[in-house]
Amino acid sequence: MLAPTPTETDFIGSAASPLKILVVEDNDLIREVLLLMLAGDEHVCRAACNAGEAETLVASEYFDLVITDHEMPGMKGRELALEVKRLSPSTKVILLTANAPKYRAAAASEGIDHVAAKPCDLPTLREAIAAVCPTCSPSTAL
């Protein structure tokens, strides 16, 4: 079953507007920091603490972007990326991992649009988002 078909109002990631982003991170502190950074750029965010919760959200609502940790209990971020693309092919996926170079080569074949290194600061996060959603115009204030 595919995720709901996006409607015109679901595409909030149009030029000069925020994105609807799902953050998937099992570490509470890292998840909250990511949400704060994204909210500072006025993105509309939801959060999931594991891949199963993320699957449920992606199956029930549209997201422009999923930002996921790789090393999580149960399903890994790479597996989640494939599931996100199966449910919502137009949703972009950024994988956050401490082993970014290791995963970059196979990223596209695994449903991953961009791999970013952890820990992830605000400029790195903005760069990753710009790489997959070039029409987004985040704040440039640091």
N, C-alpha and C positions, 0 to 999 in steps of 0.2 A: 504494500500500500504506500502510495506516495503522499508526501506532505500536502497540506492544502495548497491549492493554486494561489499564487500571490495575486492580490488585487492592486489596483492603482495606488491605494493608500499604503500598501505594504512596502512600496519602493521608496522608503524614506531616504535611501542613500543616493539620491539624485544629486546633481551638481550643487555644491554649496549647502548641502544639508547633511545631517547626521545619519549614521547607519544604525540599523537594528542588529545588535551583536549578542551572541550567546557566548559567555565565558565558561569554559569547562576546566575546573582545577580542583583537585582533591585537597590541597593545602589551603586552609581557611584564610590565613594571613595573605598569601600570594593572591588568592582569588579576590579578596577585598581591595588590595592595592591595585590590581588590574582594573577592577570596576571603578575605583576612584579616578584613575588616570583617564579611562574612557569617558566617564561622566564629565570630566573637566573639558573634554572636547565636544561635549553635548551629544554624545552618542546615546541611543536608547538601549539599555543593557538588561539582559536576564542572566542568571547564573545557575550552574549545575555543579554539584560536587562530585559527580562521577559520570561515566559514559552512558549508563542506563538511564539516568535522569535526563541527560542531554538528548538521547534518542527519543524519549517521550515528548520533550519540548519541540524538537525538530519535526516530529510527526504531526504535531498539533498546531504549529504556527510557523509563519515564514520568518526567516532570518536572512539578512544580507550576508552575514559573516559569522562563522564559528571560530573562536580562538580557543584551542585546546592544548592542555598539557599532554605530554606523551606518556610519561611514567605515572600511571594511575593503577590502583588495584583493579583487578578484573580486566576489562577491555582497555587496551592501550589506545593512545591518541591516534595512532596510524590506522587502527581498526575502526575507530569511531569516524575518521575522515571518510572511509569507504562507505560506511553506513549513511553518513550525512549526504554524500553524493547520490546514493541510491534513493533516499527519501526526497531530496531537494537538490536536483542537479545544478541549479543556478547559484546555490549558496556557496560562497567562497570559504576556504578553510586555511587557517594559519596554525601550524604546529609549533608549540614552544617546547624546547628541549635543551638540556645542557650539552647534548651531543649533536648540535646542528649540522656540522660538516658531514657526519655519518649518514644523515637522512636526506640531505639535499638531492643527491643523485637519483634516488628512487621516488622522490616526492610526488611528481606528477602522476606516475602510474598507480599511486596509492590514494589518489583523491585529494592530495595536499597541494594547495596553490602557492604556499610560501612557508619556509621554515625559518624561525627566528630563535636566536640563542637566549637561554636563560642563564643568569637573571636578566630580566628585560626592563630597561629603563624607558622613559617616555619617548625620547627620540627614536629608539629602536622600534618601539611599538607603532609609532606614527609612520615610520618608514615601511614597516611590514604591511600596514593597512593601505598605505598609498600604492604599494606594489600590486595589491590584489583588487583595490577599489579606486582606480585613478580619478574618478569623478568626485570623490569625497574631498572636502576642503576642511581639514581639521585646523584648529587654532594653531598658530605658530608661536604663541607665548609659552615660554618654558617655566 
